[in-house]
């Protein structure tokens, strides 16, 4: 098993992104923590330590859905977050490659603000299940979940991709990072490969 540790923010300097990505492979899931500003509302509403998720592309890049749309971002650049944990891609290397390839094909697609609002309503109105989404627009959790589904591995078989939030990926944290899990209820169904077409 590869060695993965969370990046711990140091107020004196930027987190050591290159060190933490040393064991990461393309297609692995990056689960972001240490929310600041408005992102704290995501951790509060979802009762999770995590507020963002993306797919590691390789080198120092991540494919992710952000408010400006689906992008490929350099983790060492000035834009965005650097505190994350690496989750080995469920389903193995072949699934990881396919998931990354599909995610990359969505670069340039828009962000789904309606989905983001629906997720907020879903968490506030716990007695109702709210799930809306716009075609070719993604929230971060939806992009990652749909990428793996398109690769033939359904991470959340009993949930619509548009209802997935970053905290739902906690169940895939490696055992040595289980102390980062929140005390919340996430989709509990096991991931499973999709049947061959």
SULHUZI-V594833 format. One record per run of one state. SS is the DSSP state (a for helix, b for strand, c for the rest). FROM is the first residue (numbers start at 0). LEN is the number of residues. If there is no record, write none. Layout:
<<SS & FROM & LEN> <SS & FROM & LEN>>
This chain:
<<c & 0 & 9> <b & 9 & 1> <c & 10 & 2> <b & 12 & 1> <c & 13 & 3> <a & 16 & 4> <c & 20 & 8> <b & 28 & 5> <c & 33 & 5> <a & 38 & 8> <c & 46 & 3> <b & 49 & 9> <c & 58 & 2> <b & 60 & 6> <c & 66 & 2> <b & 68 & 6> <c & 74 & 9> <b & 83 & 4> <c & 87 & 5> <a & 92 & 13> <c & 105 & 4> <b & 109 & 2> <c & 111 & 1> <a & 112 & 12> <c & 124 & 12> <b & 136 & 2> <c & 138 & 1> <a & 139 & 11> <c & 150 & 2> <b & 152 & 2> <c & 154 & 6> <a & 160 & 3> <c & 163 & 2> <a & 165 & 7> <c & 172 & 2> <a & 174 & 6> <c & 180 & 11> <b & 191 & 2> <c & 193 & 4>>
